Amino acid sequence: MPRIAVVDPEKLRDKHQNLYIQSICPVNREGKECIRVDAKGRLSIDEKLCIGCGICVLKSPKDSIHIINLPEELDSPPIHRYGENGFHLYSLPQPSFGKVVGVLGVNGIGKSTAIKILAGILKPNLGKDTEAGFSDLVQFFKGTEAQAFFEGLQKGKIKVSYKPQQVEIIPKKAKGTVRHLLQKVDERGKFDDIVEKLQLGQVLDHDITSISGGELQRVAVAATALKKANLYIFDELTSYLDIKQRLRTASFIRELATPETAVLVIEHDLIALDYMADVIHIMYGKPAVYGIVSLPKTTKAGINVYLEGYIKEHNMRFRDHPLLFDVRPASIPAA
């Protein structure tokens, strides 16, 4: 059975404690070095030697060590790993031309990591110590749709425009008015149209540092859409927006998807996601430990699976309880 070990070094700073954890490991007691503590006191675990007994988990501070037995189908290298005993990402969502593809999952499950890989911002390491090149990725995904995607990215046939999650950092990197910044990135000649659809007319002459969070979010969406690309990726596009602006922005995102253009969206708002997405990938696993991307599902089916917390085809329960809504009749005030 494939097994991963994830260690939080921030919670394991005490060298004497780490040496104690090392000393009680059954594999170490047999003379093998499953748990290692280096000269600086940092603890690491050899996943190949680990037998999954869980003793180190019980004897260490809460959530400082995770030993996870993965499903048999994951007996292959991860697409990306954040160092030895770090977070593991398995599989990627698949963009689809002519469709808005949604990605749904809890925080810390690898959603942003996955789309940064697709955007070419983060180079995956395929579980190794070095970054993978395009030829490595093409070989890794050979025989899948991802192979064609990375070949297209390598040859320049796929051009990506990406909106990051943390729009609040934009004023720290960009200077000038909203009008200046949007016209500067307008490669499609759609400035007036997009400004109108996202209701940005009133802030065009405001400095980027003086607008609200909701306005900044819409500016970031506009800047992403103004670039000439055939894959638009949006990481959390409705934060800071009120319900009306969320639906307006979702409607705008739907218009971006054409037979020649694909759209990929990470979103937690189920109403907005239901409104704009054609299909959904669910990301599940264990936050800060590992993440897996499900096969695409229709939006309605995907949201229902997410609420239920159980993926039938994988026989995988990723939440120990379903999410239920308490529906009550509206209360009528007394006369």
C-alpha positions in Angstrom: 0.0 0.0 0.0 1.5 3.4 -0.9 2.2 5.6 2.1 3.3 9.2 2.6 4.7 10.9 5.7 4.3 14.6 6.2 6.1 16.5 8.9 5.5 20.0 10.2 8.9 21.4 11.2 7.3 24.4 13.0 5.8 22.0 15.6 8.9 19.8 15.9 11.6 22.3 16.9 12.7 20.6 20.1 15.7 18.4 19.2 15.4 16.3 22.4 11.8 15.6 21.7 12.6 14.6 18.1 15.4 12.3 19.3 12.8 10.7 21.6 10.4 10.2 18.7 13.2 8.6 16.7 14.1 6.3 19.6 10.7 4.7 19.9 10.2 4.0 16.2 10.1 0.1 15.8 12.0 0.3 12.5 14.8 2.4 14.0 15.0 -0.1 16.9 15.7 -2.8 14.3 18.8 -0.8 13.2 17.3 0.9 10.1 17.0 4.6 9.8 13.3 5.3 9.2 13.1 8.4 11.4 16.2 10.7 11.1 17.2 13.7 13.2 20.0 15.8 11.6 22.6 17.8 13.4 20.3 20.8 13.6 17.6 18.7 15.2 15.3 18.5 12.2 13.2 15.3 12.0 12.4 13.5 8.7 10.8 10.2 7.9 11.8 7.7 5.1 8.4 6.8 3.5 9.9 3.6 2.0 10.9 2.3 5.4 7.9 3.4 7.3 5.5 0.6 8.3 2.6 2.8 9.2 2.5 1.8 12.9 1.5 5.3 13.9 3.6 5.4 17.2 5.4 8.5 16.1 2.1 10.2 15.4 0.8 9.4 18.9 4.0 10.5 20.7 4.5 13.8 18.8 2.6 17.1 19.2 -0.9 17.2 17.6 -0.8 17.4 13.8 3.0 17.6 13.7 3.3 14.2 11.9 0.9 12.6 9.5 1.3 9.0 8.2 -1.2 8.4 5.5 -2.0 5.1 3.7 -3.1 6.1 0.2 -5.5 4.3 -2.1 -3.8 1.7 -4.3 -4.4 3.6 -7.5 -2.0 6.3 -6.1 1.0 4.0 -6.1 2.8 6.4 -8.4 4.9 9.6 -7.8 3.0 12.7 -7.0 2.8 15.5 -9.5 4.4 17.9 -7.0 5.8 17.6 -3.5 6.9 20.5 -1.3 10.2 18.9 -0.2 10.8 15.8 1.8 7.9 15.0 4.0 5.9 18.0 2.6 2.5 18.3 0.9 1.9 15.9 -2.0 -0.3 16.7 -5.0 -1.7 13.9 -7.1 -3.4 14.6 -10.5 -4.5 17.9 -12.0 -7.9 19.4 -13.2 -8.4 19.3 -16.9 -9.3 22.5 -18.8 -11.9 22.0 -21.6 -12.3 24.3 -24.5 -15.8 25.8 -24.7 -16.5 25.1 -21.0 -16.1 26.7 -17.6 -14.4 24.1 -15.4 -14.8 24.5 -11.7 -12.5 23.3 -8.9 -14.0 22.7 -5.5 -12.3 21.7 -2.3 -11.4 22.8 1.2 -8.5 25.1 2.0 -5.0 23.5 2.0 -6.0 20.7 -0.3 -3.8 21.9 -3.2 -6.2 23.8 -5.5 -3.9 26.8 -6.0 -0.9 24.6 -6.5 -2.7 22.6 -9.2 -3.8 25.7 -11.2 -0.4 27.3 -10.8 1.1 24.2 -12.5 -1.4 24.5 -15.3 -0.7 28.2 -15.7 3.1 27.5 -15.9 3.8 29.6 -12.8 4.9 26.7 -10.7 7.1 24.0 -12.2 6.2 20.6 -10.7 8.9 18.2 -9.5 7.1 14.9 -10.0 8.1 14.0 -6.4 11.8 14.5 -7.1 14.4 17.1 -5.9 14.5 18.9 -9.3 11.9 20.7 -11.4 10.4 18.8 -14.3 10.7 20.2 -17.9 8.0 20.0 -20.5 9.5 16.8 -22.0 9.3 15.2 -18.5 5.7 16.3 -18.1 4.7 15.0 -21.5 6.3 11.6 -20.7 4.7 11.5 -17.2 1.2 12.2 -18.6 1.7 10.1 -21.7 -1.7 8.7 -23.0 -3.8 11.2 -21.1 -5.4 14.5 -22.0 -2.8 16.3 -19.8 -0.2 15.1 -22.3 -1.8 17.1 -25.1 -2.2 20.1 -22.8 1.5 20.3 -21.8 2.5 19.8 -25.4 0.3 22.7 -26.4 1.8 24.8 -23.6 5.3 23.9 -24.7 4.6 24.8 -28.4 2.9 28.0 -27.5 -0.5 26.8 -28.8 -2.0 27.4 -25.3 -1.5 30.8 -23.8 -2.6 31.3 -20.3 -4.0 34.4 -18.4 -4.1 33.9 -14.7 -5.7 35.8 -11.8 -4.1 35.0 -8.4 -6.1 34.5 -5.2 -4.5 37.3 -3.2 -5.7 40.4 -5.0 -4.8 42.5 -2.0 -1.2 42.4 -3.0 -1.8 44.0 -6.4 -1.6 47.6 -5.1 1.9 46.7 -3.7 3.1 45.8 -7.1 1.1 48.0 -9.5 1.0 51.8 -9.5 -1.4 54.2 -11.2 -5.1 54.6 -11.9 -7.4 51.8 -12.7 -7.8 53.1 -16.2 -4.1 53.2 -16.8 -3.5 49.7 -15.5 -6.4 48.1 -17.5 -5.5 49.9 -20.7 -1.9 48.8 -20.3 -2.9 45.1 -20.3 -5.6 45.3 -22.9 -4.5 43.0 -25.7 -8.0 42.2 -27.0 -9.4 45.7 -27.5 -12.2 45.0 -25.1 -11.6 47.7 -22.6 -14.9 49.5 -22.9 -16.9 46.3 -23.1 -15.3 44.7 -20.0 -15.4 47.9 -17.9 -19.1 48.1 -18.6 -19.9 44.5 -17.8 -17.9 44.5 -14.5 -19.3 48.0 -13.6 -15.9 49.6 -13.2 -16.7 53.0 -14.8 -16.9 54.9 -11.5 -13.4 53.8 -10.4 -11.5 54.2 -13.6 -9.8 57.4 -12.5 -9.2 56.2 -9.0 -5.7 55.2 -7.9 -5.3 51.4 -7.5 -4.3 51.9 -3.9 -7.6 53.7 -3.0 -10.3 51.3 -4.2 -12.2 48.8 -2.1 -11.6 45.0 -1.9 -14.6 44.3 -4.1 -13.5 46.8 -6.7 -10.0 45.5 -6.6 -11.3 42.0 -7.2 -13.3 43.1 -10.3 -10.2 45.0 -11.6 -8.2 41.8 -11.3 -10.8 39.9 -13.2 -11.0 42.5 -15.9 -7.2 42.6 -16.2 -7.1 38.8 -16.6 -9.8 38.9 -19.2 -8.3 41.7 -21.2 -5.2 39.7 -22.0 -5.1 37.6 -25.2 -5.2 34.0 -24.2 -7.1 30.8 -24.8 -7.0 29.6 -21.2 -8.3 31.9 -18.5 -7.6 30.8 -14.9 -9.3 32.5 -11.9 -8.3 31.7 -8.4 -11.1 32.7 -6.0 -12.9 35.3 -8.1 -15.9 36.2 -5.8 -14.2 37.0 -2.5 -14.9 40.6 -1.4 -18.0 40.7 -3.7 -21.6 41.1 -2.6 -24.2 38.7 -4.0 -25.2 40.9 -6.9 -21.6 41.4 -8.0 -20.9 37.7 -7.6 -23.6 36.8 -10.0 -22.7 39.5 -12.5 -19.0 38.4 -12.4 -20.1 34.7 -12.8 -22.2 35.7 -15.8 -19.2 37.5 -17.3 -17.0 34.4 -16.7 -19.5 32.2 -18.6 -19.2 34.5 -21.6 -15.4 34.0 -21.8 -15.8 30.3 -22.6 -16.0 29.7 -26.4 -15.1 26.8 -28.7 -11.6 28.4 -28.9 -11.3 29.3 -25.2 -11.2 27.4 -21.9 -11.9 28.8 -18.5 -10.8 27.2 -15.2 -12.1 28.6 -11.9 -11.5 27.9 -8.2 -14.5 28.9 -6.2 -16.0 28.2 -2.7 -19.3 30.0 -3.3 -21.5 27.1 -4.4 -24.2 29.4 -5.8 -21.8 31.2 -8.1 -20.1 28.0 -9.0 -23.4 26.3 -9.9 -24.3 29.3 -12.0 -21.1 29.6 -14.1 -19.5 26.1 -14.3 -20.3 23.4 -16.8 -18.3 20.7 -15.0 -16.5 20.4 -11.7 -13.5 18.7 -10.3 -13.6 17.9 -6.6 -10.3 18.1 -4.7 -10.1 15.9 -1.7 -7.5 14.3 0.6 -6.1 15.8 3.9 -5.4 19.5 4.1 -1.7 20.4 4.3 -0.9 16.7 3.7 -2.0 15.5 0.3 -4.6 16.4 -2.4 -6.3 14.4 -5.2 -8.3 15.7 -8.1 -11.4 13.7 -9.0 -12.6 13.0 -12.5 -14.9 15.8 -13.9 -18.5 15.7 -13.0 -21.5 17.7 -14.1 -21.9 20.8 -11.9 -25.1 19.5 -10.1 -23.6 16.1 -9.5 -20.3 17.5 -8.4 -21.8 19.8 -5.8 -24.0 17.0 -4.4 -20.9 14.8 -4.1 -19.0 17.5 -2.3 -21.9 18.1 0.1 -22.2 14.4 0.8 -18.4 14.0 1.3 -18.2 10.7 -0.5 -16.9 9.8 -4.0 -18.6 6.6 -4.9 -16.4 5.6 -7.9 -13.3 5.8 -5.7 -15.1 4.4 -2.6 -13.5 7.4 -0.8 -15.1 9.3 2.1 -13.2 12.6 2.4 -15.5 14.0 5.1 -17.0 12.1 8.0 -20.3 13.8 7.7 -22.5 15.3 5.0 -23.1 19.1 4.8 -26.8 19.7 5.3 -28.9 22.8 5.0 -31.6 23.5 7.7 -34.5 24.7 5.6 -37.1 26.5 7.6 -40.3 28.4 6.7 -39.9 32.2 6.9 -41.1 33.5 10.3 -44.1 35.8 10.2 -44.0 38.6 12.8 -46.9 38.8 15.2 -49.6 41.4 14.3 
